[in-house]
Each structure stands twice: as C-alpha cells, then as structure tokens.
C-alpha cells in the first residue's frame, strides 16, 4: 500500500473549520471538516467515518483540495451531453426561421417544432426530438408566438352588447348600520 497523499501546507485544521462554518454548501462544509480531522493528525479512516464515505472518496477530496483549494470541494453541475447541432447548422436554422416556410417547397404555412425537426433531417440528416429542438430554439432567442384567432364574421357591436358591466358605484356597508344590527 502506498503512502498517503499529503495535504496542502497553506491551510490548517482551524482554518478549515472556520471555512466550514462560513460555507453555504453543506457538502463542502462536510468535506472540509473531514480534512480538518486529517490536519489534526487523525487517520484517513477516521476522516472516512466522519464523512460517511470510503477511503477512495477521501483520497479524491484530498486531490481536489490540493489542486484547487476549498472551492474544489463544491459539487459542480455536470456538463451534460454535447449539442446535436453545430454552429453552422444553428445559423442555417435561424435563417430558416427568420425567412419562414415556403408553402410549395416546405408544405407548411407556419413553422412548428415537428416541421423544423423534419427540415433539419432533410437538410443535415440530424435527428432531433421536438423537446430538444424547443430547447435549442429558445436558447437562440426565439419564442413561440401565435396570433389570437378571430372569426371572420365577428361583429364588434355584438361584442360590446355582450360585455357585462359592473354597476356604476358599489354600495359600501356603513359601519353605523352594522353596529345597530348587533
């Protein structure tokens, strides 16, 4: 079994405890306290029991702490999968959205996500789900806008007659009347 990896010399146990108290991340504070135990002369096994983890994880914490300091003990967000569309394809998609569909070529009068997904497949042979395409289009700054439908035979005067109007003035209860009834 190899020798344990030593901790940085620019920190001490009390400093780590102070950082743990001020930390806004519970996991970072937990890890800092485990490393403070090592600074105090405790074993890695004791730190693993304190952190409720294995020795390998304590080793990973030590490596991250030595490389980047206390900030390395904060869990970061995973990067996720890379985008299906590259920059050139995104630019072409934006151009197609701005131009709008050509009815006789594209077969639609307005772009829907399913139509755009089909267009991307025909242009680039890239299969994109509607949900992923929606995320991409929103990231490009586009939003779904739809005009409110209006019936062709709508009569503006009938609308005004149909509206319910409130009485001109609501009657307020007088506090004196309430006291008389009690």
Secondary structure, 3 states (H helix, E strand, C coil): CCCCCCCCCCCCHHHHHHHHHHCCCHHHHHHHHHHHHHHCCCCHHHHHHHHCCCHHHHHHHHHHHHHHHHHHHCCCCCCCCCCCCCHHHHHHHHHHHHHCCCHHHHCCCCCCHHHHHHHHHHHHCCCCCHHHHHHHHHHCCCCCCCCCCCCCCCCHHHHHHHCCCCCCCCCCCCHHHHHHHC
